[in-house]
């Protein structure tokens, strides 16, 4: 699997695969770690510290690829409405919900930004490909995104969740077709969709058209339905990695 030819004095760059790129059918052994862990809510520095400990542990087992859950950095807001959808009375402004959303917004990361720089450094330090679920902040809007990093400590790019599910739509913005990357790496062609996006046939088809071989599926849905949802990957001979956080049923959890 060829890398983009380097320029004079520069290191090779991982190439994004174009549509109809095809798939390399040669056999490759890949050691991957699928992280199942929770965010430290409203504390992004502590969450980044936790991510590094988990990446270091995975690297200690010889992992070449580490996949984290949906919204690991920033947190998946299970059970929280931030005051929306409860009352429209102007006499009840839901100040507590507004304050919680301000904290949630502050816990998101800018892309690019210091959080991305630190994640890239982790990938380089432990020599792994890293697929990380984050809450991305752009101005006042939050996006549920996946970031990709290589073992040389480089940020490769991102995928933004196209269609947030249910109440997610009042919390996160919508992605678009400009961020559906598949990256050609020495391990195979890596891409990702988030949670219920994996039930969108045309979106999966876009990845198939790029020859995806390592299909990452960060999710917040821990129900058994995922076993059936992911068989479309296995039927196409792909390695499918489903990563989900550890969350309680209601409210925002503390660190686990």
Secondary structure in CASP SS format (residue, H / E / C, confidence):
PFRMAT SS
TARGET T0000
AUTHOR 0000-0000-0000
METHOD secondary structure of the structure
MODEL  1
X C 1.00
X C 1.00
X C 1.00
X E 1.00
X C 1.00
X C 1.00
X C 1.00
X C 1.00
X C 1.00
X C 1.00
X C 1.00
X C 1.00
X E 1.00
X C 1.00
X E 1.00
X E 1.00
X C 1.00
X C 1.00
X C 1.00
X C 1.00
X C 1.00
X C 1.00
X C 1.00
X C 1.00
X C 1.00
X C 1.00
X C 1.00
X C 1.00
X C 1.00
X C 1.00
X C 1.00
X E 1.00
X E 1.00
X E 1.00
X C 1.00
X C 1.00
X C 1.00
X C 1.00
X C 1.00
X C 1.00
X C 1.00
X C 1.00
X C 1.00
X H 1.00
X H 1.00
X H 1.00
X H 1.00
X H 1.00
X H 1.00
X H 1.00
X H 1.00
X H 1.00
X H 1.00
X H 1.00
X H 1.00
X H 1.00
X H 1.00
X H 1.00
X H 1.00
X H 1.00
X C 1.00
X C 1.00
X C 1.00
X C 1.00
X E 1.00
X E 1.00
X E 1.00
X C 1.00
X C 1.00
X C 1.00
X C 1.00
X C 1.00
X E 1.00
X C 1.00
X C 1.00
X C 1.00
X C 1.00
X C 1.00
X C 1.00
X C 1.00
X C 1.00
X C 1.00
X C 1.00
X C 1.00
X C 1.00
X C 1.00
X C 1.00
X C 1.00
X C 1.00
X C 1.00
X C 1.00
X C 1.00
X C 1.00
X C 1.00
X H 1.00
X H 1.00
X H 1.00
X H 1.00
X H 1.00
X H 1.00
X H 1.00
X H 1.00
X H 1.00
X H 1.00
X H 1.00
X H 1.00
X H 1.00
X C 1.00
X E 1.00
X E 1.00
X C 1.00
X C 1.00
X C 1.00
X H 1.00
X H 1.00
X H 1.00
X H 1.00
X H 1.00
X H 1.00
X H 1.00
X H 1.00
X H 1.00
X H 1.00
X H 1.00
X H 1.00
X H 1.00
X C 1.00
X C 1.00
X E 1.00
X E 1.00
X E 1.00
X E 1.00
X E 1.00
X E 1.00
X E 1.00
X E 1.00
X E 1.00
X E 1.00
X C 1.00
X C 1.00
X E 1.00
X E 1.00
X E 1.00
X E 1.00
X E 1.00
X E 1.00
X E 1.00
X E 1.00
X E 1.00
X C 1.00
X C 1.00
X C 1.00
X C 1.00
X C 1.00
X E 1.00
X E 1.00
X E 1.00
X E 1.00
X E 1.00
X E 1.00
X C 1.00
X C 1.00
X C 1.00
X C 1.00
X C 1.00
X H 1.00
X H 1.00
X H 1.00
X H 1.00
X H 1.00
X C 1.00
X C 1.00
X C 1.00
X C 1.00
X C 1.00
X C 1.00
X C 1.00
X C 1.00
X C 1.00
X C 1.00
X C 1.00
X E 1.00
X E 1.00
X E 1.00
X E 1.00
X C 1.00
X C 1.00
X E 1.00
X E 1.00
X E 1.00
X E 1.00
X E 1.00
X C 1.00
X C 1.00
X H 1.00
X H 1.00
X H 1.00
X H 1.00
X H 1.00
X C 1.00
X H 1.00
X H 1.00
X H 1.00
X H 1.00
X H 1.00
X H 1.00
X H 1.00
X H 1.00
X H 1.00
X C 1.00
X C 1.00
X C 1.00
X C 1.00
X E 1.00
X E 1.00
X E 1.00
X E 1.00
X E 1.00
X E 1.00
X C 1.00
X C 1.00
X C 1.00
X C 1.00
X C 1.00
X H 1.00
X H 1.00
X H 1.00
X H 1.00
X H 1.00
X C 1.00
X H 1.00
X H 1.00
X H 1.00
X H 1.00
X C 1.00
X C 1.00
X C 1.00
X C 1.00
X E 1.00
X E 1.00
X E 1.00
X E 1.00
X E 1.00
X E 1.00
X C 1.00
X C 1.00
X C 1.00
X C 1.00
X C 1.00
X C 1.00
X C 1.00
X C 1.00
X C 1.00
X C 1.00
X C 1.00
X C 1.00
END
